[in-house]
Amino acid sequence: DAGVIQSPRHEVTEMGQEVTLRCKPISGHDYLFWYRQTMMRGLELLIYFNNNVPIDDSGMPEDRFSAKMPNASFSTLKIQPSEPRDSAVYFCASSSSGTTNQPQHFGDGTRLSIL
Amino acid sequence: AQSVAQPEDQVNVAEGNPLTVKCTYSVSGNPYLFWYVQYPNRGLQFLLKYITGDNLVKGSYGFEAEFNKSQTSFHLKKPSALVSDSALYFCAVRDFTNAGKSTFGDGTTLTVKP
């Protein structure tokens, strides 16, 4: 079990640039979650998918943020244009709905710095 | 709506002493409760869960948690703390009717001093 894989681990870019974060969930998991973690706001759920379909995107901060899941093994979170306040650690997590008591499995995150 | 409260931002204990990290929850139905731990520069890792049955749940690294339905609490405990237990701990709740989304608390930083 390779776990949830996120790339890149670190990203530093200038304000206004497009940023794309990538996630490979655990094989067989049908839920995928994107979170953002900051000191000020803690852990925030941005969006989650079930069977590649977005279920709840109410946590996406604004239209600059978009997420896709083109297939069961890949998801992206895109910020365009990026702003300094988007600096945070972004986590992807996956879980199985085989039974509703399954925990989420988190990747090690992407540390994003917008200059 | 479901919610979780971790009333303490920080818990400090001496190595070898027992530790408790508090969590209270609110859900409309039967709760599924989870504890996760986060070490620096890592993602959250699952520690233990309560679904049904025995109110005392045992998990990884010697941690356990006690479910109390009347007090709507799910406190994390360990009889003897280790310095290596120092980390950020999150409580999470999922409603029985919501197969996907969990609600996380704000986290409690545990510091174990030698």
Contacts between the chains, C-beta under 8 A, distances in Angstrom:
chain1	res1	chain2	res2	distance
A	4	B	43	7.4
A	31	B	100	5.0
A	33	B	101	7.9
A	42	B	104	7.9
A	42	B	106	4.8
A	42	B	107	6.2
A	43	B	44	7.9
A	43	B	90	6.9
A	43	B	104	5.2
A	43	B	106	7.8
A	43	B	107	7.0
A	45	B	101	7.1
A	45	B	104	7.9
A	48	B	100	6.1
A	48	B	101	6.2
A	50	B	100	5.8
A	55	B	100	6.5
A	55	B	101	7.8
A	56	B	101	6.6
A	91	B	43	5.6
A	91	B	44	7.4
A	93	B	43	7.4
A	93	B	44	7.5
A	95	B	100	7.5
A	97	B	99	5.1
A	97	B	100	6.9
A	100	B	32	6.6
A	100	B	94	7.0
A	100	B	96	6.9
A	100	B	98	7.8
A	100	B	99	4.6
A	101	B	32	5.3
A	101	B	49	6.3
A	101	B	51	4.3
A	103	B	34	5.5
A	103	B	36	7.5
A	103	B	46	4.0
A	103	B	49	6.1
A	104	B	44	7.5
A	104	B	46	7.5
A	104	B	102	6.5
A	105	B	46	7.2
A	106	B	36	7.9
A	106	B	43	3.2
A	106	B	44	4.5
A	106	B	45	7.2
A	107	B	43	5.3
A	108	B	41	7.3
A	108	B	42	5.4
A	108	B	43	4.8
A	109	B	41	7.9
A	109	B	42	7.8
A	109	B	43	5.6
A	111	B	41	8.0
